[in-house]
Amino acid sequence: MQRSHLRAVLNLSILPVALAALIAAGSASAQDVKLPSALTFTAYDTGSSGFSIAVAVGKGLKDKHGTDLRVLPAGNDVARLAPLKAGRAQASAMGIGLFYAQEGVFEFATREWGPQALTLLLSTIDCNGANIGIAKDTGVTDVKGLKGKRVGFVVGSPALNQNTLAFLAFGGLTKDDVKIVEFASFGAKWKGMLNNEIDVAQASTISGQTKEVETSPRGLVWPAMPHADKESWARMTQVGPHLIPHVATCGSAGLSPQTPKEMATYPYPAFIAYRSIGDDLAYSITKGMDDSYDLYKDAVPGTSGLALKRQTRQWVIPIHPGAVKVYRAGGVWTDADEAHNNKLLARQSTLAAAWDAFAKANPPTDAAEFRTAWLAYRKTTLEKAGLDVIF
């Protein structure tokens, strides 16, 4: 028999075995994901990029795994986390409020909350940036020019408010240099921009509300935050340590690959869950989102950043051990990632122990006194453990 003919026969004989192996591998992968028939996630308000991305992910999960995802919009971080804490939701598409919840500060420095053991599943950094939008009709184009302007805050949402203060710090401004106007939610704040009640509001550059203001008579400007301006960046990251330099190439107010702008960003939305949901469910949600990535990656701006290879693996809160299995299987997990994650998990354990000890020490009943006493106890505990206090 000629050698070429023999090779062809051998290839044909191997083919059924190879096909059977591929089919078995595909079946194992599909069976590996054990999602319930329905899931509930929380997110920012309807129209926010976080809500839109969560809805897109939900369609992918439905088409790939048959799981119905209900996305609950909520106006502030407490409202987003309350359903998870009560067991009525499994995950949330959060902003940086997840950091404050982990640390037990701001609105989480209360008897009802304290430090929360939150973990990442998947998060996204894409072409969009995070910034403060300035109404174009003010004539102001940089942060330094915002002194005396009306700035939007959201009641009960220090994530949004702290971001705003961090961005103001880039221009050397503080809360005392502007006029704070409070709103009930993120959506209401941007409606205030539209109605000329404020001049400045914080958002992702791809939030739907920003496009609405851009196309209104007021118009919209994103101020540049040059990465070479180390002094301004130092001021900003002192207030917002979660912010990282980024070149935004998509979103409202003329951002594109042809007209990029240097500013800041951080993973948003970050799909998070409590450590207590268990490794199996955390694995299945993360794996399910990864499996269905091709079905939603082009759905709305920001979804493409959920790719496993684009994950922020060394950030401010740990990745859930169940999700780590997905990262490791995907070949994107390193020894350095493991070491960083273990440090963050240990930090959460330190905070949890501090909270338990503080609660047993007969803390004040007055809310303001309770907060002051807890923050002092927290500071002392972290310093003794050799950990950064941060807040």
Secondary structure, 3 states (H helix, E strand, C coil): CCHHHHHHHHHHHHHHHHHHHHHHHHHHHHHHCCCCCEEEEEECCCCCHHHHHHHHHHHHHHHHHCCEEEEEECCCHHHHHHHHHCCCCCEEEECCHHHHHHHCCHHHCCCCCCCCCEEEEEECCCCCCEEEEEEHHHCCCCHHHHCCCEEEEECCCHHHHHHHHHHHHHCCCCHHHCEEEEECCHHHHHHHHHCCCCCEEEEECCCHHHHHHHCCCCCEECCCCCCCCHHHHHHHHHHCCCCEEEEECCCCCCCCCCCCEEEEECCCCEEEEEHHHCHHHHHHHHHHHHHCHHHHCCCCCCHHHHCHHHCCCCCCCCECHHHHHHHHHCCCCCHHHHHHHHHHHHHHHHHHHHHHHHHCCCCCCCHHHHHHHHHHHHHHHHHHCCCCCCC
